Amino acid sequence: MPKTSPISVCVLALTHEQRIYLRPDVLKMFKGNSLTAYNLVEKGRIYGDSPDEWHPFEDDKSVLDYLREVGFEESSLSRLIASFNKIEDLNALVTQVDLYIFDPLFLALSGNYSQLIAELQGAIRKGNKPFCILMPDRLPPKVSQSLYQICEQKLPLLKLAYETEGLGEWKAESTVRLKAFLHRLYRQTGDFPSQEALENAMKWFFSRGIPDFSLEESPKILGR
């Protein structure tokens, strides 16, 4: 077993209840019998009560399961998505999360979630924080193409960061690609100091008259 590495994660995925709030054009694509492999109706099949219960691939594992397999000891802040309109919860989502995992269907929600997406994209880009957009390979090609266009529209800065600087992971369609990304992230963050160590260091610098010195920095992914 690899040494565990702490990480704070936010899974931006639908809940089962939220599926009815998808954009009409997107929801229409999921009607009929052509998407039995990605069944939105049956609770627990793809989506559950929490974003962390998203099972994107056919092995029926959650995103948090993949993190644990790699060696991360995750702390999830996904629950705060439901209350992001509270300033303290929004602040936590933009400052305290180390890794953001995006479900393309979450980007297709109607309502005020566009504000949250814009806030998170800005925080990710400004801090060069790790991110991953998943595009499950069990989705039909036509649906994947439509969702890909939504990702481009909603997250243009992250697409640019991926294409020009090799930051994050864009359109990870399989468990192989997701795990490869997480392994790269683990290798870069495995020796990252704990929060306790950071706080002790801050106290040391403060005692020597350097109160504005900051060691808090989210891990980055360089290279694809």
Helices and strands as residue ranges (DSSP letters): E 5-12, G 17-21, H 24-29, G 36-38, G 51-53, H 63-70, E 72-76, G 78-83, H 87-95, E 99-102, G 106-108, H 113-127, E 131-134, H 141-154, H 156-165, E 169-172, H 175-189, H 195-207
